[in-house]
Amino acid sequence: MKRHEHSLMKTTCPCGSQSLYEQCCGRWHHGAQRLQAPDARALMRSRYSAFVLDLHDYLLDTWHPQTRPTMLEPNPPDIKWLGLEIKNFKQQDNDHATVEFVARHRLAGRAIRMHEISRFIRQDEKWLYIDGEFIEKKQR
């Protein structure tokens, strides 16, 4: 466990749940329950927290092998994560789900909003991220 992760154990989870990290996404990131998020929504939250914390092994392990990149770049030093909003969660059947979310961050002083509908599949009793469709904000 990285030093900054250990200091998070007694703080609020980055996913915005208002729960302690160790009782929220931390349990899916480390220890006996690693990779065992109970549904696609919990996996989405844990993946957001993993992006915030640069937990690349977790992100790659929860990415479907057919769409998974070979590696991920670390967060830039000037990034500030601002929050996650789950807008919609749909379970199509026992093994397929979608999660619509908005993730916000600031990079080099510029606010960035990522709105995506992500697809998930459950294989071998574990939920995996497949891919996502970005939703562009309509200009008025």
C-alpha positions in Angstrom: 0.0 0.0 0.0 1.4 3.4 -1.0 2.0 6.0 1.8 -0.8 8.4 0.6 -3.2 5.4 0.5 -2.4 4.6 4.2 -3.2 8.2 5.2 -6.6 7.8 3.4 -7.7 4.9 5.5 -9.2 7.2 8.1 -10.6 9.8 5.6 -13.7 10.1 3.4 -13.6 8.1 0.3 -12.7 9.9 -2.9 -15.9 8.5 -4.7 -18.1 11.0 -2.8 -20.0 8.4 -0.7 -19.3 10.2 2.5 -18.1 6.9 4.0 -14.6 6.2 5.2 -12.2 5.0 2.4 -11.4 1.8 4.2 -15.2 0.9 4.5 -16.0 2.0 1.0 -13.7 1.7 -2.1 -10.7 0.7 0.0 -12.1 -2.7 0.6 -12.4 -3.4 -3.1 -8.8 -2.0 -3.7 -7.0 -4.0 -1.1 -7.2 -7.1 1.1 -9.6 -10.0 1.2 -12.4 -8.3 -0.8 -10.1 -7.0 -3.5 -11.9 -7.0 -6.9 -15.2 -8.1 -5.4 -17.4 -5.0 -5.9 -21.0 -6.4 -5.6 -22.3 -4.5 -8.7 -21.3 -2.3 -11.6 -22.2 0.9 -9.6 -19.8 -0.1 -6.8 -17.2 -1.0 -9.3 -17.6 2.4 -11.1 -17.2 4.2 -7.7 -14.1 2.1 -6.9 -12.6 2.8 -10.3 -13.0 6.5 -9.9 -11.3 6.3 -6.5 -8.5 4.2 -8.1 -8.0 6.9 -10.8 -7.8 9.6 -8.0 -5.2 7.4 -6.1 -3.3 6.2 -9.2 -4.0 2.6 -8.4 -3.2 1.4 -11.9 -3.0 -2.3 -11.0 -6.6 -2.2 -9.7 -7.8 -0.3 -12.8 -6.2 -2.8 -15.2 -7.5 -5.8 -13.2 -11.1 -4.4 -13.4 -10.9 -3.7 -17.1 -12.1 -6.4 -19.6 -9.1 -8.0 -21.3 -10.5 -7.3 -24.8 -10.6 -3.5 -24.2 -7.9 -3.1 -21.6 -4.9 -0.9 -22.4 -1.4 -2.3 -21.7 -0.6 0.5 -19.3 -1.9 3.7 -17.8 -0.2 7.0 -17.3 0.1 8.4 -13.8 -1.9 11.5 -12.9 -0.2 14.8 -13.8 1.1 16.5 -10.7 -1.2 19.5 -11.1 -4.5 17.6 -11.3 -7.1 18.1 -8.7 -10.0 15.7 -8.6 -13.3 17.4 -7.9 -15.8 14.6 -7.6 -18.0 11.9 -9.1 -21.7 12.0 -9.7 -23.5 8.8 -10.6 -26.4 9.9 -12.8 -27.9 6.5 -13.7 -27.4 2.8 -13.1 -29.1 0.1 -15.1 -28.7 -3.6 -14.6 -29.8 -5.3 -17.9 -29.5 -8.8 -16.5 -27.3 -10.7 -13.9 -24.2 -10.1 -15.9 -24.6 -6.8 -17.8 -25.0 -3.2 -16.6 -24.4 0.4 -17.5 -23.5 3.3 -15.3 -23.9 6.9 -16.4 -21.6 9.3 -14.5 -19.9 12.7 -14.5 -16.4 12.9 -13.2 -14.9 16.4 -12.7 -11.3 17.5 -12.2 -9.1 20.5 -12.7 -5.9 20.3 -14.7 -3.5 23.2 -14.9 -6.3 25.5 -13.6 -8.8 24.3 -16.3 -12.0 22.6 -15.2 -12.7 19.4 -17.1 -16.0 17.5 -17.0 -16.2 13.9 -18.3 -19.7 12.6 -18.9 -19.8 8.9 -19.8 -22.1 5.9 -20.1 -20.0 2.9 -19.1 -20.7 -0.7 -20.0 -19.9 -3.5 -17.5 -19.9 -7.3 -17.6 -19.7 -9.8 -14.8 -17.3 -12.7 -15.6 -16.2 -15.4 -13.2 -18.3 -13.6 -10.5 -16.3 -10.4 -10.9 -17.6 -7.1 -12.5 -15.4 -5.7 -15.2 -15.4 -2.4 -17.1 -15.8 -2.9 -20.9 -15.9 0.5 -22.5 -17.8 3.8 -22.4 -19.5 6.3 -24.6 -18.8 10.0 -23.9 -21.7 12.3 -23.8 -21.0 15.8 -25.1 -22.6 18.7 -23.4 -25.0 20.4 -25.9 -24.2 24.0 -26.8 -27.0 26.5 -26.3 
